[in-house]
Amino acid sequence: MPRDQQFGKHPVTSDERRQMIRTVFKSVATRYNLMNDLMSFGIHRFWKSSFVKQAAHYSGKNNIDLAGGTGDIAALISRKASVWVVDPSIEMMTQGRAKKADITGWIAAEGEQLPLADGSINLVTIAFGIRNLTSLQGGLIEIHRVIKPGGWVFCLEFSQPHWWLRPFYNAYSEHVIPRLGALVAQDSSAYRYLVDSIRSFPDQTHLERLFAETGFRDVGHRNLSFGIAAIHWGRK
Ligand SMILES: C[S@@+](CC[C@H](N)C(=O)[O-])C[C@H]1O[C@@H](n2cnc3c(N)ncnc32)[C@H](O)[C@@H]1O
C-alpha cells in the first residue's frame, strides 16, 4: 500500500493518518484546554485573541471556524458575528459545548469534504487545524471552494521561529512537551505527534505559496512570538 502521507515523522497511508489523528483528539479532548495553557504558559490565549481581532474584521453573514475543536476561536468570534464550528471530532466539540458560548452551531465534518455550498461562506478561520488535515492540498481547495468571491481565509498555526530561538524551542519541544503530555493528558504519544507534526509542517514562506497556488489572492502572514506561531491569510 503506498505511504503518501505523514503522521508526525512517519510515512503512512491517508486512511491511517486520518484514523491516527482522530485517535489523538479523542484521547486528549478532556485535557486539551488545560494542556494548551500549560504547554504555552497561557500564550495561546494571546495568539488566539490577536488572530480573532484581525480575522473577525472580515466576517459576514456566514462564517465557519474549521477544525474548531473545543470552540475557543468561535467563542471569540461569536461576540461580533455568528459562527459555526466545523470539526470531525465529536469528543472535542462535546468539551466545547459545555463552555456555553454563543456559538451558532456545531457541524461534524472534515475540512477535505465540507457539507457547504460553493461560494457560501464569508470567512473561514482555522486555528491549529490546518496541520492536522489529512490532505493539506485537499483542505485548501475545499476551503477555497466554499468561500464567496471576495471572502477570506485566516489561519493560525505553529510555524518556524527565528533562528536564535530555535535551539531553546527545539529543546523544550523535544524534552518537555511529551513529558507534560504523559503527566497531564496521560498520552505522551499524542504530544510526540504534536511535536513531530509541527516540525514537518511547511514554514511561513511555503504555506503562503500554497495559499497562492490554491488560488487565493492578497496572501500574507504575520509572525507571533518570533515565529513560533503565524497568522496566514488569503482572499478568494
Ligand atoms: C489542535 S486542535 C485545534 C482546535 C481549535 N481550533 C483550537 O485552536 O483550540 C485540531 C483540531 O483539528 C481537528 N481535525 C482533525 N482532522 C481534521 C480534518 N481532517 N478536518 C478538520 N478538522 C480536523 C481535530 O479534531 C481537532 O479538533
The ligand as a Tripos MOL2 file, in Angstrom:
@<TRIPOS>MOLECULE
LIG
   27    29     1     0     0
SMALL
NO_CHARGES

@<TRIPOS>ATOM
      1 C1         -5.1650   21.3110   17.7140 C.3       1 LIG1
      2 S1         -6.8970   21.1760   17.5730 S.3       1 LIG1
      3 C2         -7.3700   22.8730   17.3540 C.3       1 LIG1
      4 C3         -8.6890   23.1940   17.9670 C.3       1 LIG1
      5 C4         -9.0600   24.6680   17.9910 C.3       1 LIG1
      6 N1         -9.0990   25.2300   16.6500 N.3       1 LIG1
      7 C5         -8.1190   25.4770   18.8490 C.2       1 LIG1
      8 O1         -7.4640   26.3670   18.3190 O.co2     1 LIG1
      9 O2         -8.0440   25.2330   20.0500 O.co2     1 LIG1
     10 C6         -7.0460   20.4940   15.9680 C.3       1 LIG1
     11 C7         -8.4490   20.1300   15.5640 C.3       1 LIG1
     12 O3         -8.4230   19.6670   14.2020 O.3       1 LIG1
     13 C8         -9.4370   18.7070   14.0710 C.3       1 LIG1
     14 N2         -9.2210   17.9150   12.8460 N.ar      1 LIG1
     15 C9         -8.5090   16.7850   12.6970 C.ar      1 LIG1
     16 N3         -8.5890   16.3440   11.4420 N.ar      1 LIG1
     17 C10        -9.3620   17.2320   10.7730 C.ar      1 LIG1
     18 C11        -9.8320   17.3110    9.4240 C.ar      1 LIG1
     19 N4         -9.4940   16.4110    8.5090 N.pl3     1 LIG1
     20 N5        -10.6450   18.3510    9.1040 N.ar      1 LIG1
     21 C12       -10.9660   19.2850   10.0180 C.ar      1 LIG1
     22 N6        -10.5590   19.2520   11.3000 N.ar      1 LIG1
     23 C13        -9.7670   18.2300   11.6690 C.ar      1 LIG1
     24 C14        -9.3240   17.8950   15.3510 C.3       1 LIG1
     25 O4        -10.4700   17.1200   15.5980 O.3       1 LIG1
     26 C15        -9.0770   18.9920   16.3780 C.3       1 LIG1
     27 O5        -10.2520   19.4180   16.9900 O.3       1 LIG1
@<TRIPOS>BOND
     1     1     2 1
     2     2     3 1
     3     2    10 1
     4     3     4 1
     5     4     5 1
     6     5     6 1
     7     5     7 1
     8     7     8 2
     9     7     9 1
    10    10    11 1
    11    11    12 1
    12    11    26 1
    13    12    13 1
    14    13    14 1
    15    13    24 1
    16    14    15 ar
    17    14    23 ar
    18    15    16 ar
    19    16    17 ar
    20    17    18 ar
    21    17    23 ar
    22    18    19 1
    23    18    20 ar
    24    20    21 ar
    25    21    22 ar
    26    22    23 ar
    27    24    25 1
    28    24    26 1
    29    26    27 1
@<TRIPOS>SUBSTRUCTURE
     1 LIG1         1 GROUP 0 **** ****
